[in-house]
Amino acid sequence: MPSSHLELQLPRFSFGIGDRFGHQAAAQLRACQLAFNAGIELAPVWNKSTRAHSIIGSGPEQPRQAADAAIRQLDWTHAYFLDADHINLSTVDRYLESCDFFTLDVADAIGRPAERTVIEDWTARHQELLTRLEIAGLPEPLHMSRERVEQIARHYLTAIQTAGNIYRHIEQHKGRGRFVTEVSMDETDTAQSPEELLVILAGLAGEGIPLQTLAPKFHGRFNKGVDYEGDLNFFAREFAADLAVITWASEHYGLPRQLKLSIHSGSDKFSLYPVMRTAIQRTGAGLHVKTAGTTWLEEVIGPAESGGEGLRIACEIYAEAHAHRAELCAPYAAVIDIAPARLPAPAEVRGWSGERFVRALRHDPNCSEYNPSLRQLIHVAFKIAARMGRRYLDAMAAAEPLIARNVTENLWVRHIQKIFPPTSLK
């Protein structure tokens, strides 16, 4: 079904795919086709943030055009979506025509206290939160005091109301049921507890938001382009608890039945994939995983693998990134963790073969030459490629067969197969 139909609903599984330069939509869609052929019903969701658009010099219409062209080229007849990634009231308008999935970013409003009377009134309307709540999937009942509920509301209520304001602005322009809504609560310093998540969901339901996905903050580090850093057992318990809470909230607050968790910066979190897969198989829950930058890295690997001018450009991107590391890393400080001592000197890298460069950059934990610090640095270096203009685009075009093959294999083999179990296709 085309993504312009009314009453848009995500299927149980959806997969956010970014495409910095807008050249790999067909290769990305092929990975989703392979998933369908293997019995995994999966909706691709192309996402691109305002920051990425500003660096590349693109606009929301370009991802739409690229996605629609790929849909026609590969004769895709299933659901697909275009995500206005991390928008707010100041940025949303330019996405209204091209997008049908909106990730509402309210991080700046988290922790901004609501007025005391607003908090008290809100708490008075949610007496159910002050009772002993038996929630299937939680090891113990939730029992919050009035003080605890008001404390949580004080921290999150302004963000919840901000999400409501953004949602209603979009609805006024696009109409109810004509877009998918996600709320992002992940770009904050502290992970949400089950109690906090329950208050958030009650608040979002009260704002009248037909929420289909929610991106909470988890413990541990979700660094860009590399694996998860943290306690896997703790994450497994946290993920299971969040699934339990959103299921309960969906049933009790009239939120959409297909409400599911969204994992941001989900690309390359290889150690988490078995944990998430086991949980969604056990519970029957849905899942949205949003990748970021993993396709762009294949657009460096492909030219390097091809050798010649492509390898020279890959080495130049690294050298420029090495020289401007502080500038490039500053906007991503919370989601990268580069060890400067692990970064090879640009002169050394210029002496590498294409194969040696690829071994350092490709995310293969079993390869002794894989370098997570180098990978993270190049992950944030797409600005350098954008500045190269035609020279980089020509190198990418020359390596297109390699890039396309690698993009499809990366998404299908390293990501989709490991995350999503087969579903019953109808």
ABEGO torsion letter per residue (X at the ends): XBAABBGBBBBABBBBBBBAAGAAAAAAAAAAAAAAAAGBBBBBBBBBBAAAAAAAGBBAAAAAAAAAAAAAAAGBABBBBBBBBGBBAAAAAAAAAABABBBBBAAAABGBBBBAAAAAAAAAABAAAABBBBBBGBABBBBBBAAAAAAAAAAAAAAAAAAAAAAAAAAAAAEBGABBBBBBAABBABBBBAAAAAAAAAAAAAAGBBBABBBBBBBEBBBBGBBBBEBAAAAAAAAAAAAAAAAAAAAAAGBBAABBBBBBGABGBAAAAAAAAAAAAAAGBBBBBBBBGAAAAAAAAAAAAAEEAAAAAAAAAAAAAAAAAAAAAAAAAAABBBBAAABBBAAAAAABBAAAAAAAABBBAABAABBAAAAAAAAAAAAAAAAAEAAAAAAAAAAAAAAAAAAAAAAAAAAAAAABBBBBBX
